[in-house]
Structure formats: structure tokens, C-alpha cells
Amino acid sequence: MASAKAGSTGWFRGRVKAVTSGDCLVIMAMTNSNAGIPPEKTITLSSLIAPRLARKGGVDEPFAWDSREYLRKLCIGKEVTFKVDYTVPSIGREFGSVFLGDKNVAMLVVAEGWAKVREQGQQKGEASPFLAELLRLEEQAKQDGLGRWSQAPGAAEASIRHLPPSSIGNASNLDAMGLLAANKGRPMQGIVEQIRDGSTLRVYLLPEFQFVQVFVAGIQAPSMGRRTASEPVAEAEVSDELNGVASTEPRAPLTSAQRLAISAASAADVSPDPFGLEAKHFTEIRVLNRDVRIVLEGVDKFSNLIGSVFYSDSDSAKDLALELLENGLAKYVEWSANMMEEEAKRRLKAAELQAKKSRLRFWTNYVPPPSNSKAICDQNFSGTVVEVVSGDCIVVADDSAPYGSSMAERRVNLSSIRCPKLGNPRKDEKPAPFAREAREFLRTRLIGKQVKVLMEYSRKVGLADGASTAADSRVMDFGSVFLVSPLNVDGDDAAHRDFEERSNYYDCLLAAEARAISGRKGMHSSKDPPVMHITDLVTASAKKARDFLPFLQRSRRVPAVVEYVLSGHRFKLLIPKETCSIAFSFSGVRCPGRDEPFSDEAIALMRRKIMQRDVEIEVETVDRTGTFLGSLWESKKNVAITLLEAGLAKLQTSFGGERIPDAHLLQQAEQVAKRQKLKIWENYVEGQEVSNGSAVESKQKEVLKVVVTEVLGGGKFYVQTVGDQKVLSIQRQVASLNLQDAPLVGAFNPRKGDTVLAQFSADNSWNRAMIVNAPRGNVESVNDKFEVFYIDYGNQEVVPYSRLRPLDPSLASSPGLAQLCSLAFVKVPTLDEDFGQEAAVYLSELTLSSSEEFKATVEERDTSGGKVKGQGTGTVIMVTLCAADSDLSINAAMVKEGLARMEKRKKWDSKQRQMALDNLEKYQAEARTDRLNMWQYGDIESDDEDVSLPLRKGGGGGR
């Protein structure tokens, strides 16, 4: 033993670890000089015989339990002094005297009548040094009728426990489910009799004395090893003593066969796991032979009881599972932890995490598993939800980041959950069942709301299967999101587990999922998922969009949801009533185009204000690209006013706005921004006009010398600038190429948007062209058809694969030379309107009949069309077109022939525009008087604004 009171006299100090019967104690050393478990001795009190406790299947002697309980409560866990008085080698026992403080424990037991005194052993000297005093105390106890000497009628019979059959080794002896149902969540009193390993206890449940085995919920301690089939022989020897059988009567010596069996079993034993002995010892010194409270949590499929075990330590109650985890002597196990309450599970997980960090015992050599994720620390923030990407991903505008900066919006993936995928329309991937419903669930609850985000971990994911390089991957950030409210629990104290790619609130998520499953909600329902067919008019043809126009104009205002902000003034909207998605643009209001100053700020403002919000729209018309034009309100406010007030948009003065709702309010908002010189008006000077971009035009208008290369319709046409050295340079480079040999099929696979060389069908010349439409997949035949747009001339046609050639990148990168123009101040009928074909033919006769040069005076540039994607797209230049040898402009000639009409005047027209309209008005009056073409039936009643025209497929233009 570690500490001796008087080493020469044989007295030692120790602590009582267990009390196996009314006269036997297990005492362990106070300290240990070597690392490991302290040594211990089993001491039977000299010259005493306590009543025997029942063996397995047997019956207690009278007062046996009371005797053991007296000694247990007297000594368990307390410091004692003891001395070995004698040993009996035949039974392998040591008998001694034990003192609790200055009191002889044997005398206390005898004085209370819980043991009798044996005067002499089999051998001389086998007696207590205090035998005479023990005999005197025994006689006194007999006279007083104490303990086992009680003379009360029936006292002896009443002291005998009626033990139900033990469930250990025979589960049929216990109705585990019935016991759980009767005591779920209610503390049960018990006394721990045996410790199988650090997390498995054998307990008497009081007051019925049901002997059961309890697995500690939520943890698993290292195994104590196991034995082979020879185990029962050795087990009988151990279990007798552990059950409190402490008799001084000699036992029959083991036979040779028994010793051989025990030897064989020992040789075949499986050694304990690392720290298995330490975990068992840890549990023994805290709960063995102690009063405990057991809260049953569940029963496994083998009818084993799973429960939380609590023991007393001074004035507080301790959780055994938590203590084992904190000391690195057990690991957290999910299957039994799921039976516990969420808060208890969270405490256990946190304790294991801390033990891992500290590399305690069981985790000494712990190495975190390889992972492509890492914890995110100290990046919690508050903000407003501006977009719900899917059911498990949102975009939050960080309150602390500067407005409009690249860090202002942060994408947050919700930790530890995965919602059905929305699919990808570009790849013809349809949404998975309940994907739209999941996103809509979040949208209606989060969009525009203030939230608190607890960032937890990030993960590097490949953009495609097999991605191996940094360029093929991206980093996704995961966190938990809380709605900010007075009742909100923010969860700041939940530290992320460094080694687990899970939410800090994983247990809550599991519980929520279990409730959804049991309630058959959403994707867990047995019902078929809701089917919603959405007609996407954004990617459909312009004709299909025009077919939907009457349906959107039936009601004055139509409810819609903003699905995406394409630019400051152009959006993708979902119209639930008509089950369609449309491209929508403000009528008469334009923001800076992509890559222009203040473009990003306009987009950011609209994302904050209307992204995924419920709005109302009023549709006026649809343009030639299939974009619907009109007004949009959010919370009863015209959103265009917000843009104009912020100086991020301007009114289009070249188009009629008499039918735009709130036109006067839009004008007032623009005037306010001008006076304050906000954003695009920062260089504004009274009397100057500003282009649709941010640059300020001078009073001297830009004049271009051009040649017309293609006529579309509705007053639109393509021109090339005369004398431009770029034109000559590109033409020389193209002419120098060897284009005789056609490419091998499959070696050259043009894709939509690629710039190639194409042979124009009208004159067989080779020219630069953009692929507008291409077959899906790789090229299979030289006859595969491609729709191409000749970027230097404005023609568009369909050609076979054999008429295409790859183009050197140096040539492909140069911008197209053809510029899209429109006649300013006039409205020309579209090709599908009355006199539209005649107008296009007449304009072609005026411009394409010869290679005549024209003077184009730039009145305004409309950059709202974005990048060039084919014929009729991109920036439109509003021009007054005049022949070099004529004083009459083409604009006026069209009006004079009754094939165009002047635009309506507006209150805010500039002086230059008023002068131009005055000049056109006299030609329009002549055409009306002569009933020419469109005026043949008198005044034209329709004043609808058609901003642009349908695509023309044919080539047919002049070069």
C-alpha cells in the first residue's frame, strides 16, 4: 500500500473502494508512486462472521442485507487505517483490523448487532487483537436485542430480501419495455453492485432488488476484453465474492481439472483495450457500492437498459457519462445518445470535443480524419436575407460590410441539411420533388428579414466529378441561421467541433427530422409531390412571349415574384397566376449597362429592395427580344422611383412615356438626383443630356460617316463606319487565311457564343460570325445546321457545318464592326404589323440599293440591351440618317411616305428634340392629308410603344 502509518508496525492508510458484505471491505491505496491504478486489498474483519448474502438463485441469511448496508454506509469512500492480523492461505483471504478515525470498525459493527464474534480460528493466532472487547460488545448487543439479535416477532423473516430472478444472462427475466414505460424520465434509486467496464454497471434497483445491467447512455468506455467458453469456472469464483459472500469457513480446494480450466481460460483471454482498466477504475471509485440515481433513456433490441447515471459528490450530483468523457475515458456514441434530451447530448459532445483537443487518455494519439473541410471561427455576423438560392442555401447582406462592396453579400449554406435540388434548366435538369416547395418555404419566412448567422465550417467541393485542381473546385461556407427576435436564442456559446463536419445544432436537426417523419410532412409524406409546370418565357422565342401578352394585360396589376435581378432595370419574374417566368424591364427607365460605372451599385440596390419579394407589375408591351415592358411596385411603391432617386437610372427621353403610370413621379425623382448630382449625374451640367451610360455628352452631337449593311424592320438597321482602319485590317487578315479544306467532323465543335468564320450564302465570302444556335452535342455530319450572326455586317442565316471554319483567337477577340442603329424620333411598324413589310422594303431601297455613304447624327445610345447575342441585340444607336447629297433625312422620308410616324411629344422634351419633332410634324401632316400607306384610313388609333422588333432570319443584306 502507498501510505503507512507506521511501516514497522504494519499499519496502512487507504480508502474504502467497496463493501462486499457485512464483514468485508476492499481498500485501495491513497496514492500510487507508479503511474496506473493504485493497489488494493480485500480485508475481512478479524474474528467476525456476518450473515451471508444470497448467491445467484439463493436466499439471504436473516439480516445479511442490513448488515452489509450498515458497513457500506459507514465506510464507503472514506479514509481508513488498517492492519492485517492474519491470513488463511487455504482460502486466500486476509483478516485485519480497520479503524475509521479513532474508532474500530469491527467494534462498531458488533456493537450494533450486525455480526457475531468467532472466538478462535482453525489455527492458533487466527483471532483479532481486540477479541475480548468484541466479545463484551457482542454480549451487550444480545442483551439489547440489536441487529441480528433482535427478538421482535418476525424480524428475522422480514429482513430477508425476496429477490426476483436476475436479468443478467437471461433477458426473459425482465420486462425491459414495461420498466422503461413505467419509469421513463423518472429517476430510479439503485445501488451499484458490479462494474463490468467503465460504461456498464450491474445495479440493484430499489426497492424491488431487481438485479439489472445498465449501459450508460451516450457513451462507450474501452472494452475490458473477454474470455473464452471456460469463463464460467473462473466467473463463479469472482462472483461469489462480489456478491458479498464473506465466510470464514474454509472452501473446498480446486481440483486439478478446475485449475487446468482456469489456466486455459487465462491463456485465451482477450486483453483489455487501451485505458479499459483505467476507465473501469474511474467508474468504480465513484459509483461502486454507492447510491445512484438512474434515469432510463431507452432499451436496445436486445432488451438492454440504456440510462443516465448520476451519483453524489459532496453536495452536488455528477453525471457519470459526462465525467468519463471529460477525462478522456469514453467516447460519444450516437445511437444511444439519440435517446437523450438535446441539452444532455450537447453537453456530452462538448465534453468529448474538449478531451480530443486536450489529447486526454483515450485520445492521446488521436488524429483527426482527413477532411476537405475546416472550422470557421469568429466569423459570426448579422444581416438581411436578400436571396434564397435553394432550400438549404441563402445569401445574406452583412450589416457590417460597406454597401455595394464585394463582401456585402455572403452566401451561407445551412449546416448539416440537404434539400432536394432545383436542377439546371440549361442542362435540361428538372427540379427534384419538393425542391421548389423547400425554397418557397424559406423565401416566405426569411427574405428581407434580419438574421444572425453563426458560421461553422467550410468545405472545398469539386465543380465536377473527378475535380483535382484548385481551378476545378470552390469553397462553400456552412453555418446556422437564426431569425432575430426578442425570443431568439442566439446560440453564441455553442463552440464548433473542430473534427466534425456538422452543425453545432445537429441534435436539434435530427429531432426536427424525426418529428417531420412521424408527422409525414413534406418530402416524408406518402402523397405524390405537387406538380407545377412553369413556362419559361425568358429562354423561349419572342413570338411565344408576345402570345402571352394578352394574358398579362387582362388584369391591370398582376402579382409576381422577383426570381432574379439581371441588371438594374431588368429582372426575371415568376407569375404564379399564369405559371410562367418572364423577362421584365422598366418602361422608360434605364440603368448603366454591364461593366459601366454604377452598374453594380444599381444591381445591389435592386437585390436589397426587391430580390425574391412579392411585387405587382403592370405590363404595357413586349419588345422584339421577348422582354416585357411595364411598371413594378413593391409595398405599393414604384421601384423605378427608388432607382431614379438614387441617381442610378435615367428616364428614356427618346421613347413615348405618356402611358407609363407615375410618369410625373419618375420625372420628379430624376430631377432630385440631378440637382444633388448623385451617381450618374455627378458631372451633370444644366442643359446637357447624359447618355444611358455614365459619360456626359457634349452639346455638339457625334456624327458618323457610315454605310448601311443590313436592314431589319421597325426602323432598325446595321451600319459600318466608313474609313475605319479596323475594317480594312480584319478584311486583310481574313483574306490571307487558307480556307479550302473543310475540317474533319468532330475535330471542330462550335458552341453557342463562339466566334468562327462562316461562308455567306449570298456571295460565298468568308466572314467572322457568332454562333447563335448550334446542335446539341458534338458534330456528327457536315450537314449539321448552325445559325450564325455576321458580327461585321449584321446579317443572320443558317449554314451547314461544311461552311464553318475555326478562327484564330487574335481575330475572334476583336469586337464586331456592325453597329445596330434605329431611326430617331419616329416609330416604324414592325414586320408583323400593317405596312411593316412595305416600310422595311422602302428603307432598304433608300439605303441598300447602292454603296452610298450616309451621315448618321447620334441622338442617343441605349445600352440596356447588354452584350451582343445575335441579330437585333446589344447597344442601339438612335440616329438621324441623311444621304450625303440630300437635305431630307431618311427619318423624314419614311414619315413623308406614310411608312412611319413621329413619336409623341412629352412635357420634359429637350429643345433639340422639340425642334426635330416640329420638322417631322409637317411631313406627317402631308402624308395624313394624302392618305399615304398607314394613313389611308385616317388617324392611327393605336399608340402602343413597340421598342424593338422580331428577329429576321434571312441574310439578304448588302455588303
ZIRAWO-V528974 format. One record per run of one state. SS is the DSSP state (alpha for helix, beta for strand, coil for the rest). FROM is the first residue (numbers start at 1). TO is the last residue. If there is no record, write none. Layout:
# ZIRAWO-V528974
SS_FROM_TO + SS_FROM_TO
This chain:
# ZIRAWO-V528974
coil_1_2 + beta_3_6 + alpha_7_9 + coil_10_10 + beta_11_21 + coil_22_23 + beta_24_29 + coil_30_39 + beta_40_45 + coil_46_47 + beta_48_49 + coil_50_63 + alpha_64_75 + coil_76_78 + beta_79_88 + coil_89_92 + beta_93_100 + coil_101_102 + beta_103_104 + alpha_105_111 + coil_112_115 + beta_116_117 + coil_118_130 + alpha_131_144 + coil_145_146 + alpha_147_149 + coil_150_154 + alpha_155_158 + coil_159_170 + alpha_171_173 + coil_174_175 + alpha_176_183 + coil_184_187 + beta_188_197 + coil_198_199 + beta_200_205 + coil_206_209 + beta_210_216 + coil_217_218 + beta_219_221 + coil_222_225 + beta_226_226 + coil_227_230 + alpha_231_242 + coil_243_255 + alpha_256_268 + coil_269_269 + beta_270_270 + coil_271_275 + alpha_276_287 + beta_288_288 + coil_289_290 + beta_291_299 + coil_300_304 + beta_305_313 + coil_314_315 + beta_316_319 + alpha_320_326 + coil_327_329 + beta_330_332 + coil_333_333 + alpha_334_337 + coil_338_341 + alpha_342_358 + coil_359_360 + alpha_361_363 + coil_364_372 + beta_373_375 + coil_376_380 + beta_381_390 + coil_391_392 + beta_393_398 + coil_399_408 + beta_409_414 + coil_415_424 + alpha_425_427 + coil_428_434 + alpha_435_446 + coil_447_449 + beta_450_462 + coil_463_469 + alpha_470_472 + beta_473_483 + coil_484_505 + alpha_506_518 + coil_519_521 + alpha_522_524 + coil_525_534 + beta_535_536 + coil_537_541 + alpha_542_553 + coil_554_557 + beta_558_565 + coil_566_569 + beta_570_575 + alpha_576_578 + coil_579_579 + beta_580_586 + coil_587_588 + beta_589_591 + coil_592_598 + alpha_599_610 + coil_611_613 + beta_614_622 + coil_623_627 + beta_628_634 + coil_635_636 + beta_637_638 + alpha_639_645 + coil_646_648 + beta_649_651 + coil_652_662 + alpha_663_676 + coil_677_678 + alpha_679_681 + coil_682_689 + beta_690_690 + coil_691_695 + beta_696_696 + coil_697_702 + beta_703_711 + coil_712_715 + beta_716_721 + coil_722_724 + alpha_725_735 + coil_736_754 + beta_755_759 + coil_760_765 + beta_766_773 + coil_774_784 + beta_785_789 + coil_790_795 + beta_796_800 + alpha_801_803 + beta_804_805 + coil_806_808 + alpha_809_812 + coil_813_818 + beta_819_823 + coil_824_825 + beta_826_828 + coil_829_835 + alpha_836_847 + coil_848_853 + beta_854_862 + coil_863_875 + beta_876_883 + coil_884_888 + beta_889_889 + alpha_890_896 + coil_897_899 + beta_900_902 + coil_903_910 + alpha_911_929 + coil_930_932 + alpha_933_935 + coil_936_959
